[in-house]
């Protein structure tokens, strides 16, 4: 507040994050708390009903990107919120959400000028383009031999079944698992959104990616067993 030329209130400040039973983590609450404080002190105009604000604040008023912006925007649309301000760094992933006016902002000044009507920001919405995240050179057709294992994976892929591969190291489990996505059907738009939401929450969504349109590579894991002799 002081770095941006605002005065901090001399009274006590209570921030109520309701409902209490909903877990709240991360810095995404920085921006709404800051604006609520300014509005309560009369140093900024009140936001219109149906507006939401998301973003982390630096000490100089810059609004930094946060994880999970895409699922938050989708939930805001479900709740009937028509306007959402987000960090500029999350602009790319936010572009796939229609039905909501999404305003990417770089700093606090842009938010206040937009709310007061001094300088309007253009909402972001861009058509879904390209965007794949796994190496398409890992093709199932490149596997030589392994007929039984390939047949099992083909059946699993065709029927949407789970599959577990058990065997000693070097028998091709990881090699097959990494190539499985190349024989899976194309994702629907809902599946693309669901996958992108997971990447967004995990912070794994590349900055230039709007939507994950290819199925991610299967990540095999190892189970370590204890083969110590049993006591009689």
N, C-alpha and C positions, 0 to 999 in steps of 0.2 A: 504493500500500500504506500509506504513512504517513498520507495524508489520511483513510483509512478506519479508522485505528486499529490496523493490523497492523504487525508488525515485519518489516523486510527482512532476509533471511539474511546473515550475515557471511561466508559462504563463496562460492565461485564458483558461478555459475548457468549451466548449459548447456541450451539448448533445441534439441532434435533434431526437425526437421521432415522426416519421412520419408513416402513415398519421395522420394529426392533428385531423381529425374528428372521429377517432376511440378512444373510451374511454380506458384509461390505468390506472389500479389500481394494488396494491399489490407489493410485493418485488421480483417478478419473474424477474424483469429487472436488478437486482443487478449484476448477473454474466456477462451478455453480455456487460453492461456498463463498468464494471471493465476490461474485456478483451479488449474491444475497446480502452480504455485509455492506456493499456499496449502496444498494437500494435502500436498506434499512436506515442507513445514515443520511440518505437524501443526496448522495454524491453521484448517483447515476439514475437514469429513468427506470421505472419498473418495466420488466419484460412483459410482453403481452401473453395472455393465456394460451396454452398449447405450445409453448417453447421449452426446449430442453437444451442443456449445455453439458458438454463432455470435454475433459482435457486436463492435463497436468500443467502446472504453472512453474516457471522458473522465477528466480528472484528479480529478474528484470522485466517480467510481464510477458515473456514469450510463452506461447502455448505449445507444449510438446506432445507428440503422438503417444497413444496408449494402445494396449492390446485389447482385443475384443470389441472394437468399434462396430464392426458389421453386425454381430448379433444384437448389440444394443440398438442399432438403428431399426432392425427388423422388429424388435420388441416395441420400440417407440411407435412404429407404424400400427402394430396391433392394438396399442393403447390409445390410438387416435391422436397422437402428438403430430402436428403438421410441420413443425419447424425445429431443426436440431442444428446446433453449432458444434463443430468438431475441430480437432487440430488439423492444420493444413497438411501435415505429414500423413494423415490417414485419408486423404482425398481420393486416392486411387481406388481403394476397396469400397469406399462409400458410394462411388459412382454407379454401382450396380443396383442400388436401392431406388425404386421409383415409388411415387405416392407420398413422399416426404420431401420437403424443401431442406436440403442439407447445405449448410454454409460453412466452408472451410476457412478457418481464421488463423492468422499467424501470431497475433498478440492481443492483449486486452483492449488496446485502443481501437482495433477494428471492430470488436464486439460492441463496445459502447457507442461508437459512431453509427453503427448499423441500427442499434436499438433506438437511438435518439433521432434517427432519420437523416443524419448529416451526410453519411456516405454509405450507400447500399452495396452489399456484396452479392455477386451473382451466385446462385445455387449451382452445385455441381451435379451433373448427371451425364454419364457417358455410356454409349452402347457397349455391350460386352464384346471384347475382342479376343483373339488368340488365347494365350496363356496355358501352358502345360508346365508341370513341375517335375516330371520324372524323365529319365533318359530313355528316349524312344528307341535307341539302338539296342536295348536289351529285349530282343524279340524272342518269343517262345519258339519260333520256327528255327532258331539257330541251335537248339539243343539236339545233339547227336546221341542216339541210343536212349537209355532210360525210358523204354517204351511203357513199362508198367506204371512208373511214376507219372509220366506224361498223361497216360490214360486216366489215372485217378484225378489229376488236376483238371483235365478237360471235363470230366463228369461234375466235379465240384463247381467249376466255373459255369457250366451250363445250367445246373440246378440251384445255384446259390447256396451250396453247402459249405460247411466248415471242413477244414482238412488239417490234419497234424502229420508231420513227417518226422519219423524217428530213425536214427541211424548214426553210425560213427562219423567223425569228421572226414571231409573230403569225398563224400559220396554224392554230392550235388544238391543237397537240400536248399542251401541259400541261393545257389545258381538258379534253380527252378522257381523258387519263391519270388525272386526279383523279376522274373519274366512272366509270372502269372498275369499281371495287369494287362499285358499286351493281347490276351485272348478274352478279356472281360468285355461286356457290352459297353457302349458309350453311356456316360452318366446323363441322367435327366437334369433339368435345370434345378429342381429341388435338391437332388443329390449334390450338384455342384455347389449350391448355396450351403448345404449342411457341411460339406468338406471344407469349404472356405472359412466357415465360422470356426471350425476346430483349429485351423491354421492361424486364424486371427487371434483367438484366445490364447493359443500357445506362443504367440509371438514369432511364428515361423513363416508368416506370409511375406514374401519379398516385396520391397517397396514399389516395384513397377508392375505388380500383379493385381488385376481386378478380381479375377475369379479363377478358381482351380477347375479346369475343364477336363483334366486327365486324371484317371485314378492313380493315387499315390502308390509308390513302390511298396510291396509287402516287406515288412521288417521282421525277419525271423529272430527268434530268441532261443536261448539254450536253457535247458533244464539240467542242473547239476545234481546228481544223485550221490548219496553216501553209500559207498560199497564196503564200508568197514565190516569186519566179521561180526556176526550176531553173537551175543553172549548166551551161553546155554545155562 
